[in-house]
Amino acid sequence: MLLVLLSGCRKSGEQGQAADSESVSSSSGSFDSENEDESLMLEGSSASEYDWEEEFYKGISYWAPTQWDKEEADDGASLKYLDTQSPDYFLLEYDNNTSFTSEEREDPLLYENALINGGYVDPNSSQGVAVMLGDGLAFKVTGSYSIDDISYQGIIYFIPVGDYGTIVASFMHAQDVDDESDHSCLEMVISTLKIDDESIPEDSRNLGITMLGTLPVTLVDDDNFVITATAITNEGISLNIVNNSDEKNSIMLQELSINGYMVDGAINYEYDGFDFSSSSLYLEGGKQQEVVLTAENLEEYNITDIGRVGIKFYCYDSSYNTFYDSDYLIFDTVEDYDNDSYATYEASDDIVYQDENVVITYEGITDSNACFGIRSLKNEIIDVSGKKVSVDGEFVSTSAYATVYPDTFCRMKLEKAEFTSGSEMLISFQITVNSSRYSTDNCSVNL
């Protein structure tokens, strides 16, 4: 999409060191984004002579003049736009910084302090203020800069994107040069700058997935529980659980995957001379318990060897208050785990539904249960449920639910009803991706 406006902006070197403290004034004729509503679109301004196009970069969107030169770093970590008629330019840089807390990224004062402590901002050579960028927070710094022997007025925005990313957007207007612009192009770009959730890089998002490495690995270590996966045995995955507190605490298994296949898991343990198998385990304060984590349906995927394990669980106290909710934790039992070497199940090519997020296949009938295969097509955690089911025109009271993680496959079963081959099913799926939920139309399935 192009925005055609009704005069010439103008290339430079790389950004240099900030000059001695000298803030940029906002008087008439100076470079300041607060003036855009009155001047930047006026006929005769530089901005009015260009064609403009909306562009996206790692969590932000903005309009840029199509006639400006564009230079992108090979690794995509920076993108520079250079005026062809003056030394003006703007530079977008992306940095992934997991040291900033979510509170710092949402509170203006905390964010300013984090930027200073992280070396992004020198309070002695520039002036800054927290501003709102659409619905999101940003920190705006103004200063004077000397770059390649050219004096620039600069406005720099530090923009948090996603959970970990920071965009540093530098807008540089050259002063006291023969071909000085009227800076309206830079103002135009600034006025259109906003957060764009769709273009946020994957490494800026906290997907709730953590890679732990190769056995043995620690799943949690805090004041309440220390849980360690120690080995693979003929029975399953050995876990050592220690309750560090003085209170009775419990662990509840939520998700389990083996070699990228979602399976039904259980915690197996001995108590008072009896063997138990359950999705949960409680442990008295100060006690230690050796347990074995088992998968109950490995045969559905033809799994014989365990190379990679994914697990999610939560811990709660005797009042059922959750005090720890784990990420989806992934660890390997072998060095240099390779997905292809442990791929033991081939999904059906009978695609029932597919979009940019997920593919759903019909996997046939097992023990009178209609089975569907679910695979995520994005680096996202996806929830899928089957609903509004009818067979040969008759409503069927049944339901199914599955969660799939990146690089995993799940067989979702419609239970509590008996299905037979030769029938026609209509089913709708409800799909949740990154907190966004939508429903499909009715999908036809020949059983």
JOGI-V489464 format. One record per residue. N is the residue number from 0. RES is the residue in three letters. PHI is phi in whole degrees, -180 to 180 (* if undefined). OMEGA is omega in degrees with one decimal (999 if undefined). Layout:
# JOGI-V489464
n: (N N)
res: (RES RES)
phi: (PHI PHI)
omega: (OMEGA OMEGA)
This chain:
# JOGI-V489464
n: (0 1 2 3 4 5 6 7 8 9 10 11 12 13 14 15 16 17 18 19 20 21 22 23 24 25 26 27 28 29 30 31 32 33 34 35 36 37 38 39 40 41 42 43 44 45 46 47 48 49 50 51 52 53 54 55 56 57 58 59 60 61 62 63 64 65 66 67 68 69 70 71 72 73 74 75 76 77 78 79 80 81 82 83 84 85 86 87 88 89 90 91 92 93 94 95 96 97 98 99 100 101 102 103 104 105 106 107 108 109 110 111 112 113 114 115 116 117 118 119 120 121 122 123 124 125 126 127 128 129 130 131 132 133 134 135 136 137 138 139 140 141 142 143 144 145 146 147 148 149 150 151 152 153 154 155 156 157 158 159 160 161 162 163 164 165 166 167 168 169 170 171 172 173 174 175 176 177 178 179 180 181 182 183 184 185 186 187 188 189 190 191 192 193 194 195 196 197 198 199 200 201 202 203 204 205 206 207 208 209 210 211 212 213 214 215 216 217 218 219 220 221 222 223 224 225 226 227 228 229 230 231 232 233 234 235 236 237 238 239 240 241 242 243 244 245 246 247 248 249 250 251 252 253 254 255 256 257 258 259 260 261 262 263 264 265 266 267 268 269 270 271 272 273 274 275 276 277 278 279 280 281 282 283 284 285 286 287 288 289 290 291 292 293 294 295 296 297 298 299 300 301 302 303 304 305 306 307 308 309 310 311 312 313 314 315 316 317 318 319 320 321 322 323 324 325 326 327 328 329 330 331 332 333 334 335 336 337 338 339 340 341 342 343 344 345 346 347 348 349 350 351 352 353 354 355 356 357 358 359 360 361 362 363 364 365 366 367 368 369 370 371 372 373 374 375 376 377 378 379 380 381 382 383 384 385 386 387 388 389 390 391 392 393 394 395 396 397 398 399 400 401 402 403 404 405 406 407 408 409 410 411 412 413 414 415 416 417 418 419 420 421 422 423 424 425 426 427 428 429 430 431 432 433 434 435 436 437 438 439 440 441 442 443 444 445 446)
res: (MET LEU LEU VAL LEU LEU SER GLY CYS ARG LYS SER GLY GLU GLN GLY GLN ALA ALA ASP SER GLU SER VAL SER SER SER SER GLY SER PHE ASP SER GLU ASN GLU ASP GLU SER LEU MET LEU GLU GLY SER SER ALA SER GLU TYR ASP TRP GLU GLU GLU PHE TYR LYS GLY ILE SER TYR TRP ALA PRO THR GLN TRP ASP LYS GLU GLU ALA ASP ASP GLY ALA SER LEU LYS TYR LEU ASP THR GLN SER PRO ASP TYR PHE LEU LEU GLU TYR ASP ASN ASN THR SER PHE THR SER GLU GLU ARG GLU ASP PRO LEU LEU TYR GLU ASN ALA LEU ILE ASN GLY GLY TYR VAL ASP PRO ASN SER SER GLN GLY VAL ALA VAL MET LEU GLY ASP GLY LEU ALA PHE LYS VAL THR GLY SER TYR SER ILE ASP ASP ILE SER TYR GLN GLY ILE ILE TYR PHE ILE PRO VAL GLY ASP TYR GLY THR ILE VAL ALA SER PHE MET HIS ALA GLN ASP VAL ASP ASP GLU SER ASP HIS SER CYS LEU GLU MET VAL ILE SER THR LEU LYS ILE ASP ASP GLU SER ILE PRO GLU ASP SER ARG ASN LEU GLY ILE THR MET LEU GLY THR LEU PRO VAL THR LEU VAL ASP ASP ASP ASN PHE VAL ILE THR ALA THR ALA ILE THR ASN GLU GLY ILE SER LEU ASN ILE VAL ASN ASN SER ASP GLU LYS ASN SER ILE MET LEU GLN GLU LEU SER ILE ASN GLY TYR MET VAL ASP GLY ALA ILE ASN TYR GLU TYR ASP GLY PHE ASP PHE SER SER SER SER LEU TYR LEU GLU GLY GLY LYS GLN GLN GLU VAL VAL LEU THR ALA GLU ASN LEU GLU GLU TYR ASN ILE THR ASP ILE GLY ARG VAL GLY ILE LYS PHE TYR CYS TYR ASP SER SER TYR ASN THR PHE TYR ASP SER ASP TYR LEU ILE PHE ASP THR VAL GLU ASP TYR ASP ASN ASP SER TYR ALA THR TYR GLU ALA SER ASP ASP ILE VAL TYR GLN ASP GLU ASN VAL VAL ILE THR TYR GLU GLY ILE THR ASP SER ASN ALA CYS PHE GLY ILE ARG SER LEU LYS ASN GLU ILE ILE ASP VAL SER GLY LYS LYS VAL SER VAL ASP GLY GLU PHE VAL SER THR SER ALA TYR ALA THR VAL TYR PRO ASP THR PHE CYS ARG MET LYS LEU GLU LYS ALA GLU PHE THR SER GLY SER GLU MET LEU ILE SER PHE GLN ILE THR VAL ASN SER SER ARG TYR SER THR ASP ASN CYS SER VAL ASN LEU)
phi: (* -111 -109 -96 -110 -96 * -132 -89 -136 * -159 -95 -78 -66 -107 -82 -66 -79 -58 -50 -157 -73 -87 -78 -115 -74 -57 91 -87 -85 -155 -68 -72 -92 -63 -64 -93 -125 -70 -99 -65 -59 99 -77 -60 -61 -75 -94 -109 -88 -122 -135 -74 -131 -133 -148 47 108 -132 -128 -170 -102 -128 -71 -68 -82 -74 -71 -130 -127 -114 -65 -58 -89 74 -78 -151 -143 -121 -113 -120 -65 -92 -119 -152 -78 -61 -162 -133 -126 -111 -126 -114 -136 -101 -132 -82 -79 -76 -79 -62 -65 -66 -78 -113 -106 -56 -69 -65 -67 -60 -65 -65 -65 -67 -67 -84 81 -76 -125 -102 -65 -85 -125 -157 -119 -138 -153 -75 -136 -97 -117 68 -94 -110 -85 -144 -121 -106 -118 -117 -172 -108 -134 -112 -131 51 64 -117 -86 -123 -87 -125 -121 -122 -108 -107 -121 -74 -126 63 -94 -132 -82 -134 -99 -105 -107 -106 -114 -118 -109 -74 -117 55 -120 -63 -109 -64 -88 -94 56 -71 -65 -62 -63 -63 -61 -60 -67 -103 -69 -157 -72 -131 -64 -68 -102 -65 -62 -61 -76 -91 -104 -87 -81 74 -125 -131 -90 -104 104 -109 -49 -81 -137 -96 -84 -153 -149 -144 -68 -101 -127 -121 -123 -126 -88 -107 -166 -105 -122 -63 -84 158 -104 -81 -122 -110 -119 -123 -91 -78 -87 -93 -109 -74 -126 -131 -123 -122 -78 -106 -137 -146 -131 -126 55 87 -112 -73 -131 -87 -112 -148 -99 -109 -154 -110 -143 55 85 -117 -93 -128 -136 -155 -84 -136 -150 -111 -139 -66 -58 79 -97 -128 -142 -93 -132 -125 -91 -122 -110 -91 -131 -62 -65 -63 -107 61 -84 -120 -123 -101 -111 -140 -124 -119 -144 -135 -152 -137 -120 -144 -93 -68 -96 65 -90 -73 -114 -154 -124 -75 -68 -77 -98 -119 -142 -107 -98 -133 -73 57 -59 -129 -55 -63 -69 -115 -81 -117 -134 -109 -68 -64 -96 -87 -80 -90 -153 -152 -141 -72 -102 -150 -123 -120 -117 -91 -106 99 -109 -127 52 69 -100 -77 -115 -125 -99 -121 -138 -78 -100 -126 -82 -140 -85 -125 -104 -132 -130 -100 -150 50 -95 -134 -127 51 86 -105 -64 -121 -82 -155 -158 -156 -147 -148 -117 -122 -105 -52 64 -125 -131 -133 -91 -99 -107 -86 -111 63 -157 -103 -112 -127 -66 94 -91 -113 -109 -115 -146 -113 -114 -104 -122 -120 -131 52 71 -101 -117 -149 -118 -87 -69 -63 -109 -92 -132 -89 -74)
omega: (179.8 172.3 -177.0 -179.3 175.6 999 -134.4 166.7 -169.1 999 -175.8 172.8 -178.4 -178.5 -178.1 -176.9 176.9 177.8 176.9 -173.5 179.4 -174.7 179.9 179.4 179.9 178.0 -176.8 178.5 178.5 179.8 179.6 -174.8 -179.2 -176.2 -166.5 -174.4 -175.2 -166.9 -164.0 -178.5 -177.6 176.2 -176.9 175.5 179.0 -176.5 -175.4 -178.0 -174.3 165.1 -176.3 -179.1 177.1 -179.9 -174.7 179.4 167.3 174.0 175.3 171.7 -176.2 173.8 -176.5 176.6 -175.4 -178.0 177.3 174.6 -177.8 179.2 179.5 177.5 -177.7 -179.4 178.5 -175.5 177.6 178.8 -174.0 176.2 -176.0 174.4 -179.3 -178.3 177.3 177.3 179.8 174.7 165.1 -172.5 176.4 -179.9 -178.6 178.0 176.0 -176.0 -178.3 -179.0 177.0 177.6 177.1 178.2 179.0 -177.4 -177.2 -177.9 -175.5 -177.2 179.6 180.0 177.1 -179.6 179.4 177.9 178.8 -178.5 179.6 177.7 178.4 -173.5 173.6 -176.5 -178.7 -175.9 178.8 177.5 -176.5 178.8 176.0 179.8 174.4 177.8 -169.8 177.6 -174.7 179.0 171.0 176.5 -174.1 179.6 174.4 -179.2 175.6 -172.9 173.9 -175.9 -178.9 177.4 174.5 177.4 -179.6 160.2 -177.0 167.6 -176.9 176.9 171.6 -168.8 175.3 178.0 -178.4 -178.5 -173.9 -171.4 172.6 171.7 172.3 -177.2 -175.7 179.6 -170.5 178.6 -178.4 -179.3 174.3 174.6 -176.6 -176.2 -178.9 -179.9 175.7 176.8 -179.4 177.9 178.3 179.2 179.5 179.5 -178.7 -176.5 -178.6 -176.0 176.9 177.9 176.8 -174.9 -175.1 -175.8 178.8 179.9 -178.7 -177.9 174.6 -176.4 171.8 -177.8 -176.9 -179.5 -178.1 175.1 -174.9 -178.4 -174.4 179.5 -2.8 -179.3 177.0 -179.6 175.3 178.2 178.1 -176.1 -177.9 -175.4 161.9 -179.1 -176.5 170.4 -168.7 -173.5 170.2 178.5 176.4 -179.0 -176.7 -176.4 -178.4 176.1 171.2 -176.0 178.8 174.5 -177.1 -174.1 175.6 -175.0 173.8 179.0 -176.9 174.4 179.6 177.4 -179.3 -176.0 176.0 173.4 176.3 179.0 178.4 177.5 179.1 -175.2 173.9 -175.7 177.3 174.6 -177.7 -176.1 177.8 178.5 176.0 176.7 -179.4 177.3 -180.0 174.4 -172.8 175.0 -178.4 178.8 172.9 -175.1 178.7 -179.5 178.0 -176.9 177.4 -177.9 171.1 -179.9 176.4 177.6 -178.1 174.2 -170.2 -174.9 178.3 -176.6 178.4 -179.5 -179.9 -177.3 175.8 180.0 180.0 178.7 -179.5 -180.0 170.9 -176.2 172.4 -178.4 171.4 -178.1 -178.2 -177.1 -175.4 175.5 178.6 174.0 180.0 178.1 176.0 177.0 -170.6 163.2 165.9 -171.4 -177.3 174.3 -177.8 175.7 -179.1 174.2 175.2 177.8 -179.9 -177.0 -173.8 -178.4 -178.3 177.7 -173.7 -176.9 177.8 -177.4 177.7 174.0 177.5 -175.6 179.0 -179.7 176.0 170.6 -176.5 -176.0 -167.7 170.3 -179.1 -179.5 173.8 -173.4 177.4 -178.3 176.9 -179.1 178.8 176.9 174.4 -173.4 177.9 176.8 -178.0 174.8 177.1 176.8 -179.7 174.7 -176.5 169.9 -174.5 174.6 179.9 173.1 176.0 -176.5 178.8 -175.1 171.8 178.2 -177.3 175.4 -178.9 178.0 179.1 179.3 -179.8 179.0 177.5 -178.5 178.9 171.7 176.7 179.0 177.1 178.4 174.0 178.5 -177.8 170.4 -179.8 -174.9 169.0 -175.0 179.6 175.8 178.7 -179.1 179.9 179.4 178.3 178.9 175.4 -179.7 166.3 -177.2 173.9 -179.8 171.5 -172.1 178.4 -179.7 176.1 178.1 176.9 -174.7 175.9 -179.9 177.9 167.4 175.4 179.6 -179.1 -179.0 173.1 -175.8 999)
